[in-house]
Amino acid sequence: MRKLREMESKIIVLTVESCSGCRELKKKAKGNVEICDINNNGRCAEIADKADIRYVPSAIMIEGTSLKKCDIEKRGDKFYVICDGEEIEV
């Protein structure tokens, strides 16, 4: 799989502090994507609402004004965001 080209889109991983999977993801994160707590950041809460996010962690790709839900996979001790067959390590 190819890596997402960061200049073409922005990836945000939406989390909440009470989520154990979110806390694990944050501990392992390499800084390749923005991680944002929807309970502590109004902009991220708005993105979650617009993208109709029902669970966390969730990944969103932002391209201009469009939002697209992406998958998050854990492989071993690493997390990946996958959108349209492309991936980036969180």
N, C-alpha and C positions, 0 to 999 in steps of 0.2 A: 504494500500500500504506500502511496505517496504521502508526504507530510503536507498539511494544510499550509498554504502560502499566507503568512501573517499579514502581508500588505493588502491582500485582496479582501480579507474579512477579519472580524474580531470574534474571538471565542470567550464567552463568560461561563464559568461554572457557578451555579447558584446553590447556596448552602444555607443551613441554619445551625446554630451552635448546639442545639439539642440532638442533632443527628450524629450517631456514632460513625456511620460511613463517611459523613462529611468531615468529621474531625480526623479520621484516618487519611482521607484524601488530602486534606490541608497539610498534614505532617509529611506526606510523601511528595508533595508538589515541588516541581523544579522551577516554577516561575514562568513557564511557557504560555500560560493563559491567566486571565484575571479570575480570581476566586472572590466571590462576593456574597455576604450574608444578607439575605432578603429581610431579616428582622432588624438589621442595623443600618441599612443603606436604602434610602427612598428610591434612588434610581434603579437599583436592582430589584426592589419590590415591584416597581412599575413594569420592568421588563418581564418579571415572572407573571404578572397579571396579564400583560398583553400576549404573552406566549402560552397562556393557559397552563402553567406549570402546576402539577398536582402532587409532585413528590420531589425530594431532594436526596442526593445531589442530582442536578439536572444541568445539561450543557446546552447553551444557545449560541448559534452563529448569527452575528449581526452583519448584514451587508447593506449599507446605506440605511434605509428605513425598514427593511424587511428582517424578520426574525425566523430562524429555523431551529427546531429542536434537533439535537444530536444525541447520539448514544454515548454512554460512558462504560468502558470495560476495565476490569481489573485483571491483570495478567501477572501472576507472581506477586511482587510487591510494588508494581507500577500501575498507574492509571492512565488510560488513553481516552481521548475524545475522538469519536468517529462520525464524520459527516460525509455523505455522498461517496463512500468508499475510500475517503482519505482520512488520515489520522494524525493526531499530534499528542505527544506524551504530555500529560499534565505535570 
